[in-house]
Amino acid sequence: MKRRTIFGIVMAMLFVIPVVVNAQKPKLAGTSWQCDETEFMADVGTVGNSEDILFLDKTNLTFRHVKWVQMVLEDSPREIVDEATGEVRVIKGRRHRTSRPEEAMMKGTYTLKKQNLDGKKVYCVHIELEDGPKMDLKVEGDSLISLTEDRNEPRVYKKM
């Protein structure tokens, strides 16, 4: 009888503990999150974007966006293929130059609410920037995943 009771309690705890842990509301105040994207483009060089979100308190945040371009090294040859004819041309690279980073700082507010996405209740962050777009992000562990993207891949912000 005692074994069945103890076994029942242990089994109940195994089901209850994950539910309680997953139901806890994430704490964003005082945390910072970053999304870095770097893309190589054959005719330009490397283009980079970095976005930082700093949650100041329970409603306010600061959003920082930095964009930069690094040109191809001088005399580094590159091949360009004409898709129509299949002709391959080798061209000389441009001189090495990094653009001055363009930086924008914006202030905004946010709200954290539980929403129903794909049949699951998850926490989502709605961000409204003073001089910029609105953003919706899904909280998934140590990541914030953008829900309002027109691109193939959503932006992923990692906790710092």
Protein Blocks (a to p, Z undefined) as FASTA:
>chain_A
ZZmmmmmmmmmmmmmmmmmmmmpccdfehpacddddddddfklopcddddddddfblmbc
cdddddddddddehiacddddfknopacdddddddddddddddddddddddddddeehia
cdddddddfklccdddddehjaccdfbbcbfbdcddddZZ
